Amino acid sequence: MTSPATSADTLLRDACAALRAQPPARLPPDAAALQAGLARIAEAGLDTVLQRLIDEAPQGSPTDGIAALLRPATQSRDEAEEIDVAVRHWEACRAAGQLHDELAADFGEYWRRLEWSALRHHLTLLGQGHAEERRLLAYIVKTASRYVALGALKRAMEARFPEFFELGFSLR
């Protein structure tokens, strides 16, 4: 009998293999959907963040599929697990020639793009009024806190949702 953790890992590996076998179409970010998500955080002041998120991936990103897989709105994983899966996926995509030179050369850049892909996805879901709002907000805080370019978003989150910045915060 397989343990739940083993079967979950197998499902995740199979999903990653399916992403490599048939990568999803790269779709440009939906500015209106991102704006709706940002408006749930602050009424104004996030135009530069919106523009940066759109400019970052004008034709979509090769990390969109894996980001949605690793950071779904309905489940949280430990970051070590996310990174482990992302590294294995990145290595397999590199070996298959599925990444352009910049992403193939640097896992750090790949990880940053994965996090920004997840951020765009979470903001879109937040703007739609997703039932897992608290988890989405926690994911947004996690990403906005890491990148200087997202400083305005972090400050808006601190003002609106200070409880996410208290010690002991967790995605679980």
HELIX and SHEET records of a PDB file:
HELIX    1   1 PRO A    4  ALA A   21  1                                  18    
HELIX    2   2 ALA A   31  ALA A   39  1                                   9    
HELIX    3   3 ASP A   47  GLU A   56  1                                  10    
HELIX    4   4 ASP A   64  LEU A   70  1                                   7    
HELIX    5   5 GLU A   79  ALA A   95  1                                  17    
HELIX    6   6 ASP A  101  ALA A  105  1                                   5    
HELIX    7   7 PHE A  107  GLY A  127  1                                  21    
HELIX    8   8 GLU A  133  ALA A  144  1                                  12    
HELIX    9   9 VAL A  148  LEU A  150  5                                   3    
HELIX   10  10 GLY A  151  ARG A  160  1                                  10    
HELIX   11  11 PRO A  162  PHE A  165  5                                   4    
END                                                                             
